[in-house]
Amino acid sequence: MTLAEAKPIADKKRELREAAIARRDLMPPDDRVRAARKIAASTFPVAVSEGAIVSGFSPIKTEFNPLPLMRVLAKAGARFALPKVMGRGKPLSLRSWDFGEPLVSGVWGIREPGPEAPEVAPDILLVPFAAFDRAGYRIGYGAGYYDMTLAGLRAKKKIVAIGIGFALQEVEKVPVEAHDERLDYILTEAGLVFAAGHA
């Protein structure tokens, strides 16, 4: 794909991203809290074995809050990781973390484990998105961190990537580029809206 061909896709993604985030920003805070609780109370799409490492994320601004779900997974025996941004063009470093352990302010003020936290290779990743479609594709914030991270992990081991967010972030179709990694599941407060191989 030439640069001229790629630009319209980037532009379309930006438009979809901005519109979806605008819808999310208008969502009342109480509705966001209820949505997070509803997902936490719903059936998780995969079994979580004792000691499985689940990578969560620290929400920013009006982003979906995965912490209620992570607390439920902790009761099932999950261990956790949180992402650390290592710089533009680099995959995320997924660092061991548990409830009660301190976090530091990273890039864009995102809360992340400190530099002493060991890097781990998760079994399950909870993946945020700005927008998603029912084919299992997502639009992030444009830097490609999760696409690089998922590609790297999938080259090494079997992982499960689960997009979580609000139903109003759905779009009809995400324009897909060669580097875009498809999610295995997408879960919103409306339920499971995508499962790879079962769509």
C-alpha positions in Angstrom: 0.0 0.0 0.0 1.4 3.4 -1.0 1.4 6.4 1.3 -1.3 8.0 -0.9 -3.5 4.9 -0.4 -2.8 4.7 3.3 -3.7 8.3 4.1 -7.5 7.9 3.5 -7.6 5.0 5.9 -5.7 7.0 8.6 -8.1 9.8 8.0 -11.2 7.6 8.3 -9.8 6.0 11.5 -9.2 9.4 12.9 -12.8 10.5 12.1 -14.2 7.3 13.7 -12.0 7.7 16.7 -12.9 11.3 17.3 -16.7 10.6 16.9 -16.6 7.5 19.2 -14.6 9.3 21.9 -17.1 12.3 21.7 -19.9 9.8 22.3 -18.0 8.3 25.2 -17.3 11.7 26.7 -21.0 12.5 26.7 -21.8 9.3 28.7 -22.9 10.3 32.2 -20.4 9.2 34.9 -23.0 7.0 36.6 -23.6 5.1 33.4 -19.9 4.5 33.0 -19.8 3.1 36.6 -22.8 0.9 35.9 -21.3 -0.4 32.7 -18.1 -1.4 34.5 -20.1 -3.2 37.2 -22.3 -5.0 34.6 -19.3 -6.4 32.8 -17.7 -7.4 36.1 -20.9 -9.3 36.9 -21.2 -10.9 33.5 -19.8 -14.3 32.4 -16.2 -13.9 31.4 -15.7 -15.3 27.9 -12.7 -17.6 28.8 -11.8 -19.7 31.8 -9.2 -18.1 34.1 -7.0 -20.7 35.7 -5.2 -20.2 39.0 -2.1 -18.2 38.4 -3.0 -17.0 34.9 -1.6 -13.6 34.1 -4.2 -11.1 33.0 -2.9 -7.7 31.6 -5.3 -4.9 32.5 -4.9 -1.2 31.9 -5.2 2.1 33.8 -8.1 4.0 32.4 -7.6 7.6 31.3 -10.2 10.3 31.0 -13.6 8.8 30.1 -12.1 5.4 29.2 -13.8 2.2 30.4 -12.6 1.2 33.9 -11.5 -2.4 34.0 -10.8 -2.5 37.8 -14.1 -4.0 38.9 -13.6 -6.8 36.4 -10.0 -7.3 37.5 -11.1 -7.6 41.1 -13.5 -10.4 40.1 -10.7 -12.2 38.1 -8.5 -11.9 41.2 -11.0 -14.0 43.1 -10.6 -16.6 40.4 -6.8 -16.7 41.1 -5.6 -14.4 38.3 -2.3 -12.5 38.7 -2.0 -9.1 36.9 0.1 -7.0 34.7 -0.3 -3.4 33.6 1.3 -1.8 30.5 4.2 0.6 30.5 4.7 2.8 27.4 8.3 2.4 26.3 8.3 5.0 23.5 6.9 5.7 20.1 7.2 2.8 17.7 7.8 0.2 20.5 5.5 -2.4 22.0 4.2 -2.0 25.5 6.2 -3.5 28.3 3.7 -5.5 30.5 4.8 -5.3 34.1 3.7 -7.4 37.1 1.3 -5.6 39.4 -1.2 -6.4 42.1 -3.9 -4.5 44.0 -2.4 -2.4 46.7 1.0 -2.0 45.0 2.0 1.6 44.1 1.8 3.0 40.6 3.7 5.9 39.1 2.6 8.5 36.5 3.9 7.5 33.0 3.3 8.9 29.5 0.2 11.1 29.3 -0.2 10.7 33.1 -1.2 7.0 32.7 -0.7 5.1 36.0 1.8 2.3 35.6 4.0 0.0 37.7 7.4 1.4 38.7 10.6 0.5 36.9 11.4 -2.2 39.4 8.3 -4.2 38.5 9.3 -7.3 36.4 8.2 -7.7 32.8 5.8 -10.7 32.3 4.1 -12.4 29.4 0.4 -12.4 30.0 -2.0 -15.2 29.0 -5.0 -12.8 28.7 -5.0 -9.1 27.7 -7.8 -6.7 28.5 -7.6 -4.3 25.6 -9.1 -0.7 25.6 -10.4 0.9 22.4 -11.6 4.1 21.1 -13.9 2.3 18.7 -14.7 -1.3 17.6 -16.7 -3.3 15.1 -18.4 -6.7 15.1 -15.6 -8.2 13.0 -13.3 -8.0 16.0 -11.2 -5.0 15.0 -10.5 -1.9 17.1 -9.3 1.6 16.7 -7.0 2.8 19.4 -5.4 6.2 19.8 -3.3 6.0 16.7 0.2 5.0 18.0 -0.2 1.2 17.4 1.0 0.2 20.8 -1.5 -2.7 21.3 -1.1 -3.9 17.7 2.7 -4.2 18.2 2.3 -5.8 21.6 -0.3 -8.4 20.5 1.8 -9.3 17.4 4.9 -9.8 19.5 3.1 -11.9 22.1 1.2 -14.0 19.6 4.6 -14.8 17.9 5.7 -16.3 21.2 2.7 -18.0 22.8 -1.0 -18.5 22.7 -2.8 -15.5 24.2 -6.3 -14.3 24.4 -7.0 -10.6 23.6 -10.4 -9.3 24.9 -11.5 -5.8 24.0 -13.6 -4.2 26.7 -15.5 -0.9 26.5 -18.8 0.7 26.1 -21.5 -0.4 23.5 -21.7 3.2 22.2 -18.2 2.9 20.9 -19.3 0.5 18.2 -18.9 1.5 14.6 -20.2 -0.2 11.5 -16.7 -1.1 10.1 -13.2 -0.4 11.2 -10.9 0.2 8.2 -8.3 -2.5 8.5 -4.6 -2.2 7.7 -2.0 -4.9 7.5 -0.6 -4.2 11.0 -4.0 -4.3 12.7 -4.4 -7.2 15.1 -7.8 -8.7 15.5 -9.2 -9.3 19.0 -10.4 -12.7 20.1 -13.4 -11.3 22.0 -15.1 -8.0 22.5 -17.2 -7.4 25.6 -19.4 -4.4 26.4 -22.2 -3.8 28.9 -24.5 -5.1 26.2 -22.8 -8.5 26.4 -20.3 -10.4 24.2 -20.5 -8.8 20.8 -17.7 -10.6 19.1 -16.0 -14.0 19.6 -13.4 -15.1 17.0 -14.6 -18.1 15.1 -18.1 -17.6 16.3 -19.1 -14.4 14.7 
